[in-house]
Amino acid sequence: MRIGRSILIAVVLLIALFISTVVLIVETSPSVDAKGAEQLADADTVHALLSQIESSIRDRHQAHDIVVNRQQIDSIVGFLQRAKPDFRGAVAIAPEGTRVQFSVALPVVFFDGYLNIDSTVLPAERFSLGNVKIGDLRLPGDMAVSLVEWLVNRWTDSDIATQARLQVEQVSMTHEQVAISLQPLDGFLKQLNEVKNGLSVEQDDGLRDLTAYYLRYISWQDIALADTPQPLTDYIRLLMKRVKQRSNSNNAVEHNRAAILALAIFVGHHRVANFVGDVQPNADKALRPASLPTLRGRNDLARHFIISAALKVLSEQGVTLAIGEFKELMDRAMGGSGYSFVDLTADMAGVAFADVGTTPATAVDFQIKLARLHQEGDIMPPIEGIVEGLSKAEFVERFEKVDSEAYLQEVEEIKTRLSAIPLYQTTGL
């Protein structure tokens, strides 16, 4: 009797503790009021940041300084907001510390709930946070860092979070930029690769194995050896014939997902395999066609299409489109290809393509139609009259920002063209 009463008391106390914690950290309104479209105004500056990161990875045996300016930080936060509408973020740089705030909408039963987090990255000889405020709950910065480190290490069954923290030798800042001094990345990158491989195997062995099979299959076809560019539609038709033979109504979605990923790895970019697992027959040489395929006569559109389809398989639609949009905004920089609504059309077509293929109600019909695919218009709308090649100045003059009326009208035109394709009429464009 006493044991039962003790258990009951313990359960009541745990419930009370949980409710008290929720009341402390969940608020009824977001603390951050920031617009992703405005933050993306200088997305073209991110090229310089990516070059620094690539250099630190390429010269991984050397120490590096990564310098991030205000425009780059705003652009990255803006991208996150475009990708995840329930996220809002703001970063303010100052010599005494860089304040980081973000709000995330939460599914709360009785009211609109938000998780509001506010902290400051301090200038120090290591990664250091000031007090972290989560709603009305306050935690010392060191405690918050240790807690996150422990959780990530436990989740990955490694000490990767500890190693990440130890990579940072110094953090300093001015009113306009944050400088991070990093130790050589070689050891950390090796361990990160081990963690990634372990996680990918645990996540979906079946998808990995199917993707590896379809990757080998398409690489063995005569089309892969052609010395002139071949239409992407021919690759899709050949592979989907095989998918149709090997699958049934119960597993059509899984086979379609694997086929899309295999195509993205083979004709899009071999690094897509990093999100799937060990699928290459030879770890030292990635499979690829002798000549890259085309869509509407262009290889860049074929890659946009199939990689966006793969990203849709691996993520949410909003994230996929935000990636394509962000890439186009970066291309407005001097020397880039400029903002292209044609590229964005291929991105959106790829997303719609994957959406039909991975929806249970349409997965089998998707296989049947694509197994006899011949015309590009069955997967990609015409691109005549769609704007492309805009510099940053031209983009701002004509569209101002990515949620302006003029910009949304251009996107609506793309959606209209996509909705005219019978394959995509179930996607709700």
PyMOL commands that set and color helices and strands:
alter all, ss='L'
color gray80, all
select helices_A, chain A and resi 2-25+36-58+70-83+141-156+160-167+186-203+205-219+222-225+232-246+252-268+270-275+299-314+317-330+341-357+363-370+376-378+392-399+405-419+422-424
alter helices_A, ss='H'
color red, helices_A
select strands_A, chain A and resi 26-27+64-69+87-92+98-106+113-121+132-134+137-139+168-173+177-182
alter strands_A, ss='S'
color yellow, strands_A
deselect
rebuild
show_as cartoon
